[in-house]
Amino acid sequence: MATQTPKTQKERRSWTARYDGTTKDERCEVRLEHRKDGSWRTYVRVTTGSGKARKHSRGATERHADEKTARVAFERAQAVAVKTGWTHRQAKTGGFTARPDSFDLAHLPKPGKGIRS
């Protein structure tokens, strides 16, 4: 029997900060990516419209030699986005809410009786 070695976690290669505009169809993403050649890249992607009228545009692209300068540029781009009027997108709490239990161990239904709701 072969022994299994624990999986090593992959190094994170990109980060995204998402912002919403004044309408529901406006979004702004500030991205930081670690490229395969070892360099780092930051850019901003703005999306407007919905459905087939959706338009994406990318700009403010900068390349960086090391992670430290890339992170400073990433934080600076986030500050500019907030200053421009974009609001930081709140984490979703999830759309699913579980119903409460219909019984507990003290009132476990007997087979063939069905479940009362």
Beta strands, then each sheet from edge to edge (+ up, - down):
strand 1: 14-20
strand 2: 27-34
strand 3: 40-48
strand 4: 55-64
strand 5: 87-88
sheet 1: 4+ 3- 2+ 1- 5+
end
